[in-house]
Amino acid sequence: MEPKKAIVCVDDEAIIVLSLKQEIQSRLGDRFICESAMSAEEAFQVIDELSENDIPVALVISDWLMPGVKGDEFLIKLKATHPEVRSIMITGYASDEAIERTLRDAGVSAVLRKPWTTEELIAKVLACSDESSGVS
């Protein structure tokens, strides 16, 4: 049996990370391992640990506005270091220009605006994770 793939949720607000994890685990916990990180640096540590344990990372969901490294910078670096990992950017603040730049430079698969609905989140996760038939 193929190992479960991982989804890594990244946000500096614990309540957002918790919400993302709960929504994904309640709907897709049988398909994915869901990990979290509170910063870009921590996210790279989580991704490295998963890789060391032969757990493929299917998707990273990252906030745009975080202290230190912003989500778009993180996702651009993620694409450069892990081109196989897909990403979703969540934002309540990003300008259209920032979103366009992230879509272009980071290869983000989708953008999710706050506040999102569980249905929006799950649909985007499935569409971006090779888990739905024919949708990628």
N, C-alpha and C positions, 0 to 999 in steps of 0.2 A: 504494500500500500504506500502510495506517495505521501510524504510528510505534509502536514498542514503548512500553508504559507502564512507569513506574518504581515500584519498591518501595524505600522508605527504611527501613533498620534502625537503631534508635537505642538505644545502651546505653553506659554508661561503662566497661564491661569489654570490652577488645578481643577476648578469646576468645569472648565471646557474639556480638558483631557478626560476627566471622569465621565462626563456626558457622552463624548464620542465613544469611549470604550464600552460604556454600558449599552448604548444603542447598537453598536456593531456586534457585541457579544450576545445580546438578546436575540438578534435576528440571524446572525451569521457565525455564531460561536462554534458550530459544528464544522465550519469550513476554514476558519482562520484563527490564528493565535493573535491576540491583540496586545501590543506593548505600548508604553507611553514614555514620553520624555518632556522635560520642562524647558529645554533649550536646544539649540542646534547642536552644540557640543555634546550634550547628553544623547541626542538622537543618533549621532554618529557612533557613539559608544555602544548603544543598543543594537544598531545595525551590525556593527563588527562582532558583537557577542552572538547574535543570531547566526551570522555567517560561520563563525567558528563552530557552532553546533549544527551546521548543515541545515539550517532552517532558512529557506529562501524568503526574502522580503518582497512581497508583491506590490505593496503600496505604502506611501508615506502621506499622511494628511497633516499639513502644517499651517499654523496661523501665519498671517502676513506681518502683523505688528507685534514684535517681540523685542525686549531689550537686548542689547549686544548685536548679534547677527539677526537682521530682519529675515522673515520667511522667504522673501524672493531671493535674497543672497544665499540662504541655506539651500533652497531648491536648485539654484544654478550650480552650486558646488556639488550637491547630491547627483545631479545629472552627469557632471564631469567625472565623479568618482564611482558612481553606480548607475551606469546608463540603462541597465535592465529594470530598474525600479521605477514604477510609475508614481505620479504624485497628484494630490489635490491640494489646492490652496484655499484656506478659509479666511474670510475677511469681513470686517464690519467697517473698515476705514479706507482700504486701498482705492486710489484714484483709478480711473479708466486707463491712464497712461501706465501706472504701475502694474495693473493687471495685464495689459498688452505686452509689456516688457517681460513679465514672468511667463506668460504663455509662449512668447517667442524664444526667450533665452534659456528658460528652465525646462521647456517642453512639458509644462504642466498639462495633465490630461483634462482637468476640470477645475472650475472655481466655484466655491460654495459660499454664499453670502450669509452672514449672521443676521438675524437668527434663522437657522435652517429648520426644516421638518425632518423627522426620522425617515419619512418616505424619500425625500430628496437625497439625504445622506446615503441611504442604502442603495438607491438607484445609481448614484454616482460611483459608489464603491464597487458595485457589481459591474458597471460599465467599464471601469478602469482596471479591473483585476483579472481579466481573462476568465472570470467565473461564470459569465453569462454566455449563452450560446450565440456565437457570431458577432457579439458586440465587443469591441476593444477600445 
